[in-house]
Amino acid sequence: MSTPPPIMPDNGQESVWDYPRPPRLEHVGKRIEIVFAGERIVDAPQCFRVLETSHPPVYYISPAFIAPGVLRSAAGSSICEWKGRAGYWDVTANGRIAARAAWHYQTPTSAFAAIAGYFAFYAGLMDRCTVDEEIVTPQPGGFYGGWITSGIVGLFKGEPGSMGW
């Protein structure tokens, strides 16, 4: 299956087709907020993001910026060829539970050691996720956890027809 032509970015935008493979980890000074069950569960003034070809960025947040008690270990794990074994977490607040809505790498590969113990969240399972006050759109498809903002253009892995990319 051939990959369709990417969308060309405008000034100030990034194309996910310019992101590297293997992925790159970068520290960013962007404010991340996450609201779930009417409660602000994340307010982080900085974070890391992972940039991978055809994927919108995935943001990894220090547990220091996550409200206490909102994460509960969940069953199961998965393997990323670049980062290692991910563990999953339920997000709980105000009587609501979003099953396996967050994940982290407790002992990632050396290239991603900086995000050991940091958490990423599926935006589609939260009430609202923002990057510098801009509401994000979840990466299509439900498997990947990228966050789409106006500064990111695709086509994105996870969209219909993208299985073979």
N, C-alpha and C positions, 0 to 999 in steps of 0.2 A: 504494500500500500504506500502510495506516495504522500508526502506531507504537503498540504496546501500552502500557498505563499503566505508569509506572515503579514500582519498589518503593520504598515510603516508608522513609526512614532512621530508625533509632532514635537516641536521644541519643548523641552522640559519633561518629556515622557520617556519611558524605557520600554523596549520591546523584550518580551520574554524569550525571543529567539536570539537575542544578543547575550543572554545569560549562558554561563558555561556548563559543560558536562565533562567531568564530574562537577557537582555544584560547588558554589563558593559561599563561605560564611562571612558575614560582615556585621560589625557593631554599628548601630544607628541610634542617633539621638532623636528619635521620633516618639511622641507620646502615644501609648497604646491604652485604650480603655475598653473594657468588656462589661456589658450588663447582662445579667441572667436572672430571671424570676424577679425583675424589678430592682435588683441589687447590683451596685457596681462592685464586681468581684475582682477586677484588675484595674489598677491605675499605675502605669509604669512610665517613667520619664525617658526610659531608654530600653533597648532590647537588642537582640541579634535577629538577623534575617538570613534565611538560606535562599540563594538564587540558583535555579536550575533551568536549563533549556526547556522551554514550552510550559513552564509552571509559574504562576504568580508567586510572589514571595510568601514564605512561611515565617511567621514571627515567633520567636522563642523568648519567653519572659521569665525573669528571675522569680523564684518563689517568694522573695522579699516583697514583691509588689502584688502578690495574690492574697486576697482576703483569707484569713485563717479559717479552716474548717470547710471550705467549699470543694476541696478535692478529696475523693475517696477512691482508693485503688480498685481497679476493675480487672476482671479475668482476661487472659489472653495477651498476646504480644505479636509483633510482626518484625520483619527484618528489612532494613534498607541497605542496599548494597554499598552505600556511601557512609551512612552514619552508624549502622549497627542495629542492635535489637531495641525496639521501642516497647515501652510498657504503656498501658492505657489507664485512664482515670475517668470516673464519673464526676460530673459537676453537680453540686447540690446547693440549693438556696431556697429559703422560704417554702419548704415543702415540695419543691420540684426537683426532679432528677433528669439530667441529660446524660444518658448512658454512653460511656466511652467517647466523651466529647473533648477530651484532652489527652495528650500523650507526651512522653518525654524519653530521653535516652539517659539512663543512669550512668552508663559507662560507654559513651560513644567512641568511635574510632578516633585516632589521634588528630586527624584533620578537623574534627568537630568537638574536641575536648572542651572548648569554651562554653558549650551549651549543656554540659553534664548537669543533670538535675533541673534544667530550665524546662518550661512547659509551653506547648503550642496548643491552640484551641481551634476546633472546627467552627468557623464563623456561622455557618448555617444552623447550628444547634443552639446558638446564643441569641438573646433578644437583640443585641446590637454590639458590634465591634467597630472601633474607630482607630484610624491612624492619623495623628495630628488633627483630630476633630472631624475627619472625613469618614462617613459611614462606608464600610467595605461591603463588597459583594463576594459571597463565597465562590471559590473555584468550583466549576461545574462537576457533576458526576458523583459527589458524595464520598469518594475514596481519598482524594488528595485534599490537603488542608490549606491551600493557598488563599491569600486575601487579595482581591482586586480593588484597586483605587483608580482614580482618574489619571494618575501618572503611569499606569501600567497598561500596555496593549498586548494582544495575543495574535493569533488564535491560541487557545489554552488547551493543554492536555486535560481530558475529562469531558470535553464537549462531545456530542454525538459524532461518531465517525472517527474519533481520535485514538481508538484502541491500538491500532497498529503503528502509531508514530514512534 
